[in-house]
Amino acid sequence: MKYRQDRYGEKISLLGYGCMRFSKKGTGIDIDKTEKEILRAVELGINYFDTAYIYGGSEAALGEILARNNLRDKVNIATKLPQYLIGNRAALDRFFNEELSRLKTDHVDYYLMHMLTDIEAWNNLKKNGIEEWISEQKKAGRIRNIGFSFHGNTPMFLQILNAYDWDFCQIQYNYMDEVSQAGRAGLLAAHEKGIPVVIMEPLRGGKLVDLLPAEAKNLIASSPKKYSPAELAFRWLFDQPEVTCVLSGMNSLAMVEENCRIASDSEPGMLKEEDFALISKVKEIINSRIKVGCTGCGYCMPCPQGVDIPGAFRAYNAMYTEGKFAGRFEYAQVVGLRKEKAFPSQCIACGKCEKHCPQGIHIIEKLKNADKALRPLPFKIGIEAARRFILKTK
C-alpha cells in the first residue's frame, strides 16, 4: 500500500475504506462478511475507514469489528457530525457521544462536518458554538483532526475552505467532476493551503463502471494497458499528488484485493498522454448519452411521498447507456414491484429533495421526464398487472 501524509505528517493509506455500502443481511449489516473484508483491507495496508452518523448501522458495525479484533489503535476512524440536525450546543455533545459509543472508542481520528453545501451551514454551526466545542474536544484528545465534507459549487467550497483553520477536507471528485462541485480548482486550493484532501465518489456512484455505455467499455478494454473501467478511474486520481486518500465503498474480498493492488503500484506521474486521451474519449461518450447526473448518494431521500428518486434516475440513465428495454425492465423490477408504490408520478413538487441534492439536480422536472420515459402506456399496464399478480394488490 502507498501512503500520503495528513497535515501533521501522519501516514494515510492512499486507498481508504468507505463504509457506507457495507453488505446487508436482512434489515441490517452482514457483520460477519464485512468483518472478513475489513480484516483483509487492514492486512493489505488500509488504515483509513470512513463512516457517518446517518449511514445506517455502519458506525456500530465498524466499532464492533475493530474492537473484537483489537484493531482500533492500528487504524484511523473518520466519521461525521450531522450538522443539518444541530439546533443548539447540547446537540453537539449528544450526537458526538452517541457516535463514540457506536464506534466503541474514546476518540475520533478525523471528524467531519457532514455535507456542507454553503457557508450558511457553517455559520449556523458557529452560532451554536462549534468553534469552541471543537477546541474543547481537541484539547481533551477526543478529536485529532477536524474537517468537512462538501457538496456544492467551487466558489462556495472556497468560502468554506477559508472560513476556518481546517485540518482536512473531503470532496466528490473524479474525471467526470473535474469542473463541477469543488472540482480541480478546489482540490488545488486546499493543497496550496496545506490541507489534505480525501476523495469520495471516485467512480461517481458506479457510473464510471457499471453504467458506462458499451462503446466506452469496449474502448477501455481495447486499450494497450487493459485497465478495467474502475482501475482507469482510480489511477486518474492516484496520479494527482494533491489527492491524499481515495475512498472506495468495497463490499467483497475481490474488490478489496483489486483496489489495494491498484493503490499499491500507483504514484503521481504514472499516467501518460495516451491514458489522458483515452479518458477524454470516454468522457465524450458518457456526456453524449447521460440524462441525469445522479450519483445515487441518497441525500434526496426519504421522499415524503415515497418516490424512489435515485431508483428512477438510475433506470432512466440505464435506458440511454444500456438500452431502453434494459432500463425499463430494471425499473419495473426494482421499483415497480414494491409493496408500497414509489413512482415519480407521486411527486407533489414540495422541493424537499432539491434542497438536499449535492449535484444541484432539478429533480422535480427530471422526475417528470423519467416517469414519461420509464413508464409508457404498455409498461404502466404491465407493471400494474404484475403488481396485482405478485403482490396481490387490488
Wavefront OBJ file of the C-alpha trace (Angstrom):
o trace
v 0.000 0.000 0.000
v 1.175 3.523 -0.775
v 0.731 6.254 1.813
v 0.448 10.013 1.775
v 0.559 12.367 4.748
v -2.008 14.329 6.676
v -1.415 17.869 7.877
v 0.713 16.692 10.788
v 2.836 14.153 8.964
v 0.836 11.043 9.881
v 0.569 8.404 7.162
v -2.799 7.859 5.487
v -3.301 4.966 3.104
v -3.785 6.126 -0.469
v -6.879 3.911 -0.593
v -9.477 4.470 2.121
v -12.377 2.219 3.062
v -15.764 3.849 2.521
v -18.174 2.277 4.998
v -21.495 3.463 3.560
v -22.002 0.406 1.376
v -21.390 -2.486 3.781
v -23.219 -5.643 2.652
v -26.694 -6.092 4.079
v -28.233 -9.143 5.708
v -31.936 -8.927 6.369
v -32.635 -5.454 7.699
v -29.107 -4.875 8.975
v -25.452 -5.154 8.044
v -23.887 -8.546 7.339
v -21.244 -8.093 10.024
v -19.515 -11.465 9.521
v -18.987 -10.853 5.798
v -17.981 -7.257 6.417
v -15.516 -8.352 9.092
v -13.657 -10.578 6.628
v -13.418 -7.709 4.160
v -12.185 -5.208 6.745
v -9.602 -7.622 8.136
v -8.267 -8.227 4.650
v -8.169 -4.487 3.983
v -6.137 -3.876 7.140
v -3.836 -6.767 6.223
v -3.224 -5.130 2.838
v -2.404 -1.781 4.420
v -5.602 0.287 4.515
v -5.638 2.435 7.640
v -8.404 4.974 6.913
v -12.048 3.987 7.475
v -14.791 6.494 6.668
v -18.302 6.284 8.115
v -21.033 8.721 9.249
v -23.831 9.130 11.741
v -26.519 8.641 9.097
v -25.008 5.540 7.445
v -27.494 3.118 8.951
v -25.666 0.662 11.204
v -22.246 1.488 9.746
v -20.660 3.125 12.796
v -21.794 0.325 15.104
v -20.599 -2.397 12.731
v -17.210 -0.773 12.260
v -16.814 -0.252 16.000
v -17.723 -3.858 16.765
v -15.341 -5.290 14.159
v -12.405 -3.133 15.239
v -12.997 -3.837 18.932
v -13.287 -7.597 18.718
v -10.132 -7.805 16.596
v -8.102 -5.325 18.689
v -7.607 -3.085 15.677
v -8.766 0.273 16.997
v -5.277 1.656 17.578
v -3.998 0.344 14.245
v -6.407 2.322 12.061
v -7.866 5.795 11.677
v -11.592 6.313 12.065
v -13.252 9.129 10.161
v -16.877 9.889 10.934
v -19.186 12.854 10.569
v -21.313 15.233 12.596
v -24.830 15.503 11.107
v -24.581 19.295 11.069
v -28.015 19.618 9.431
v -29.554 18.261 12.675
v -27.765 20.662 15.027
v -30.011 23.258 16.672
v -28.097 24.041 19.853
v -24.829 23.453 21.708
v -26.174 20.454 23.614
v -26.839 18.638 20.343
v -23.133 18.690 19.539
v -22.329 16.631 22.611
v -25.352 14.376 22.198
v -24.551 13.309 18.639
v -20.801 13.028 19.198
v -21.154 10.943 22.350
v -23.577 8.640 20.549
v -21.049 8.184 17.759
v -18.241 7.383 20.213
v -20.491 4.793 21.823
v -21.367 3.196 18.492
v -17.707 3.115 17.468
v -16.598 1.722 20.842
v -13.844 4.305 21.123
v -12.886 7.340 23.175
v -11.706 9.423 20.217
v -12.159 10.028 16.501
v -9.086 10.498 14.344
v -10.757 12.503 11.573
v -14.055 14.245 12.325
v -16.017 15.982 9.583
v -18.871 18.457 9.401
v -21.093 16.350 7.159
v -22.240 17.655 3.794
v -21.619 21.372 3.959
v -23.122 22.867 0.826
v -22.900 26.580 1.564
v -21.339 28.996 4.013
v -24.644 29.427 5.847
v -24.467 25.860 7.139
v -21.099 26.660 8.727
v -22.381 29.982 10.068
v -25.265 28.155 11.712
v -22.813 25.833 13.427
v -20.817 28.837 14.609
v -23.959 30.286 16.184
v -24.270 27.057 18.139
v -20.710 27.244 19.465
v -18.983 24.813 17.111
v -15.592 26.558 17.211
v -15.361 26.483 20.990
v -16.664 22.922 21.010
v -14.021 21.756 18.531
v -11.293 23.402 20.609
v -12.507 21.619 23.735
v -12.676 18.217 22.038
v -9.206 18.606 20.563
v -7.712 19.596 23.900
v -9.370 16.587 25.507
v -7.967 14.296 22.804
v -11.426 13.212 21.666
v -10.889 14.628 18.147
v -7.490 14.593 16.434
v -8.299 16.263 13.110
v -11.271 18.408 12.136
v -12.587 18.751 8.601
v -15.674 18.933 6.426
v -17.245 17.012 3.577
v -18.540 19.141 0.762
v -21.227 19.074 -1.906
v -21.752 22.319 -3.740
v -20.010 24.552 -6.253
v -16.408 25.715 -6.399
v -16.930 29.315 -5.189
v -18.811 28.101 -2.120
v -16.155 25.485 -1.424
v -13.513 28.197 -1.406
v -15.551 30.263 1.059
v -15.855 27.352 3.470
v -12.224 26.369 2.980
v -11.154 29.841 4.085
v -13.690 30.189 6.905
v -11.799 28.077 9.456
v -8.405 26.531 10.149
v -9.316 23.073 8.833
v -7.081 20.018 9.194
v -8.507 18.267 6.113
v -11.498 18.167 3.795
v -13.452 15.667 1.719
v -14.800 16.322 -1.766
v -16.541 14.489 -4.580
v -14.007 14.262 -7.385
v -13.486 12.039 -10.419
v -12.748 12.521 -14.093
v -16.375 13.487 -14.732
v -16.442 16.065 -11.915
v -13.236 17.875 -12.749
v -15.047 21.179 -13.246
v -18.131 20.590 -11.069
v -18.606 20.501 -7.294
v -15.330 21.590 -5.623
v -13.572 20.426 -8.769
v -9.893 20.523 -9.529
v -9.822 24.224 -8.625
v -10.975 23.327 -5.118
v -8.501 20.461 -4.868
v -5.607 22.736 -5.794
v -6.769 25.491 -3.433
v -6.842 23.079 -0.496
v -3.443 21.680 -1.420
v -1.976 25.166 -1.628
v -3.137 25.792 1.947
v -1.552 22.525 3.075
v -4.919 20.893 3.706
v -5.129 17.170 2.843
v -7.989 16.179 0.547
v -9.945 12.923 0.840
v -11.870 11.906 -2.272
v -15.374 10.446 -2.278
v -17.369 9.139 -5.266
v -14.251 8.234 -7.294
v -16.448 6.107 -9.566
v -19.360 8.553 -9.449
v -21.730 6.150 -7.747
v -20.733 3.313 -10.083
v -21.467 5.378 -13.174
v -17.854 5.110 -14.302
v -18.043 1.310 -14.119
v -21.457 -0.356 -14.292
v -23.259 2.434 -16.117
v -20.626 3.095 -18.749
v -22.002 2.868 -22.288
v -20.926 -0.274 -24.138
v -18.911 1.881 -26.535
v -16.871 3.291 -23.647
v -16.356 -0.136 -22.076
v -15.109 -1.517 -25.378
v -12.793 1.442 -25.847
v -11.205 0.897 -22.431
v -10.941 -2.864 -22.953
v -9.167 -2.410 -26.274
v -6.559 -0.002 -24.879
v -2.970 -1.354 -24.652
v -2.778 -1.344 -20.840
v -6.020 -3.334 -20.453
v -7.202 -1.337 -17.451
v -10.676 -2.070 -16.149
v -13.028 0.942 -16.028
v -12.574 1.141 -12.247
v -8.796 0.940 -12.489
v -8.709 3.729 -15.051
v -10.784 5.972 -12.763
v -8.683 5.177 -9.689
v -5.383 5.678 -11.492
v -6.569 9.070 -12.747
v -6.955 10.105 -9.094
v -3.833 8.398 -7.750
v -1.836 10.173 -10.468
v -2.525 13.521 -8.774
v -0.190 14.364 -5.865
v -2.776 16.774 -4.432
v -5.031 13.805 -3.617
v -4.348 12.392 -0.145
v -6.745 9.454 0.077
v -9.397 7.963 -2.215
v -12.416 6.275 -0.640
v -13.917 3.123 -2.096
v -17.145 1.563 -0.831
v -15.893 -2.001 -1.018
v -18.179 -4.930 -0.193
v -16.356 -8.007 -1.470
v -12.940 -9.537 -0.892
v -12.247 -9.417 -4.617
v -12.931 -5.690 -4.659
v -10.690 -5.110 -1.635
v -7.812 -7.035 -3.164
v -8.152 -5.478 -6.617
v -8.363 -1.903 -5.341
v -5.431 -2.434 -2.981
v -3.387 -3.802 -5.885
v -4.071 -0.672 -7.900
v -3.242 1.650 -4.987
v -0.053 -0.269 -4.222
v 1.522 0.271 -7.638
v 0.260 3.781 -8.363
v 2.167 7.013 -7.991
v 1.983 10.571 -9.351
v 3.035 10.916 -12.972
v 2.346 7.319 -13.957
v -0.342 8.155 -16.495
v 0.840 9.037 -19.964
v -0.554 11.145 -22.792
v -2.372 8.165 -24.270
v -4.092 7.480 -20.928
v -5.453 11.011 -20.713
v -6.557 10.801 -24.338
v -8.479 7.617 -23.512
v -10.215 9.288 -20.590
v -11.164 12.259 -22.753
v -12.806 9.953 -25.287
v -14.675 8.096 -22.529
v -15.964 11.415 -21.155
v -17.221 12.413 -24.576
v -19.143 9.163 -24.919
v -20.711 9.468 -21.448
v -21.711 13.103 -21.893
v -23.386 12.319 -25.187
v -25.754 9.784 -23.569
v -26.487 10.529 -19.934
v -29.789 12.137 -18.947
v -29.441 12.913 -15.228
v -26.191 13.463 -13.312
v -27.363 11.474 -10.274
v -24.718 9.532 -8.303
v -27.254 7.598 -6.240
v -25.967 9.078 -2.964
v -29.481 9.112 -1.483
v -29.307 12.545 0.146
v -32.628 13.378 -1.530
v -34.297 10.585 0.421
v -36.650 9.814 2.019
v -39.216 11.460 -0.201
v -42.323 12.482 1.808
v -44.473 10.947 -0.935
v -42.467 7.739 -1.135
v -40.871 8.327 -4.549
v -37.667 6.344 -5.117
v -35.741 9.198 -6.685
v -32.318 7.503 -7.116
v -34.009 4.363 -8.417
v -35.909 6.301 -11.040
v -32.830 8.190 -12.229
v -30.645 5.095 -12.304
v -33.127 3.292 -14.540
v -33.676 6.420 -16.639
v -29.941 6.707 -17.297
v -29.737 2.978 -17.978
v -32.198 3.444 -20.820
v -29.586 5.513 -22.622
v -26.429 3.666 -21.584
v -27.672 0.070 -21.652
v -30.773 0.201 -23.838
v -34.369 1.344 -23.377
v -35.771 -2.075 -22.567
v -32.987 -2.763 -20.050
v -33.708 0.478 -18.211
v -37.454 -0.016 -18.199
v -37.171 -3.644 -17.137
v -34.856 -2.711 -14.274
v -37.325 -0.061 -13.162
v -40.234 -2.485 -13.306
v -38.312 -4.973 -11.150
v -36.637 -2.675 -8.666
v -39.326 -0.035 -8.186
v -42.496 -1.289 -9.820
v -42.846 -4.456 -7.758
v -42.511 -2.922 -4.318
v -45.435 -3.256 -1.968
v -45.501 0.480 -1.373
v -45.653 2.422 -4.617
v -42.623 4.631 -5.323
v -43.363 6.120 -8.751
v -42.317 9.635 -9.859
v -45.968 10.412 -10.555
v -46.472 10.586 -6.778
v -44.301 13.721 -6.631
v -46.189 16.820 -5.436
v -43.275 19.204 -6.154
v -42.657 20.048 -2.496
v -38.984 20.681 -3.314
v -37.524 18.984 -0.227
v -35.342 16.710 -2.365
v -33.838 19.567 -4.372
v -32.685 21.320 -1.204
v -30.572 18.294 -0.269
v -29.260 17.217 -3.672
v -25.433 17.524 -3.723
v -25.464 17.620 -7.526
v -27.920 20.512 -7.759
v -30.241 18.476 -9.991
v -33.647 19.921 -10.878
v -35.237 16.755 -9.508
v -38.895 17.719 -9.921
v -38.515 18.404 -13.627
v -36.258 15.406 -14.225
v -38.662 13.075 -12.417
v -41.442 14.028 -14.822
v -39.183 13.247 -17.762
v -38.052 9.980 -16.179
v -41.591 8.816 -15.475
v -42.674 9.540 -19.031
v -39.698 7.621 -20.432
v -39.758 4.707 -17.994
v -43.490 4.066 -17.969
v -45.029 4.422 -21.404
v -48.567 3.061 -21.506
v -47.663 -0.598 -22.241
v -45.235 -0.626 -19.296
v -47.745 1.048 -16.985
v -50.262 -1.648 -17.795
v -47.650 -4.400 -17.472
v -46.311 -3.147 -14.138
v -49.803 -2.808 -12.684
v -50.739 -6.312 -13.845
v -47.533 -7.708 -12.340
v -48.221 -5.907 -9.054
v -51.695 -7.401 -8.822
v -50.425 -10.868 -9.554
v -47.268 -10.891 -7.437
v -48.277 -8.579 -4.606
v -51.983 -9.473 -4.639
v -52.933 -5.804 -4.747
v -56.351 -4.573 -5.768
l 1 2 3 4 5 6 7 8 9 10 11 12 13 14 15 16 17 18 19 20 21 22 23 24 25 26 27 28 29 30 31 32 33 34 35 36 37 38 39 40 41 42 43 44 45 46 47 48 49 50 51 52 53 54 55 56 57 58 59 60 61 62 63 64 65 66 67 68 69 70 71 72 73 74 75 76 77 78 79 80 81 82 83 84 85 86 87 88 89 90 91 92 93 94 95 96 97 98 99 100 101 102 103 104 105 106 107 108 109 110 111 112 113 114 115 116 117 118 119 120 121 122 123 124 125 126 127 128 129 130 131 132 133 134 135 136 137 138 139 140 141 142 143 144 145 146 147 148 149 150 151 152 153 154 155 156 157 158 159 160 161 162 163 164 165 166 167 168 169 170 171 172 173 174 175 176 177 178 179 180 181 182 183 184 185 186 187 188 189 190 191 192 193 194 195 196 197 198 199 200 201 202 203 204 205 206 207 208 209 210 211 212 213 214 215 216 217 218 219 220 221 222 223 224 225 226 227 228 229 230 231 232 233 234 235 236 237 238 239 240 241 242 243 244 245 246 247 248 249 250 251 252 253 254 255 256 257 258 259 260 261 262 263 264 265 266 267 268 269 270 271 272 273 274 275 276 277 278 279 280 281 282 283 284 285 286 287 288 289 290 291 292 293 294 295 296 297 298 299 300 301 302 303 304 305 306 307 308 309 310 311 312 313 314 315 316 317 318 319 320 321 322 323 324 325 326 327 328 329 330 331 332 333 334 335 336 337 338 339 340 341 342 343 344 345 346 347 348 349 350 351 352 353 354 355 356 357 358 359 360 361 362 363 364 365 366 367 368 369 370 371 372 373 374 375 376 377 378 379 380 381 382 383 384 385 386 387 388 389 390 391 392 393 394
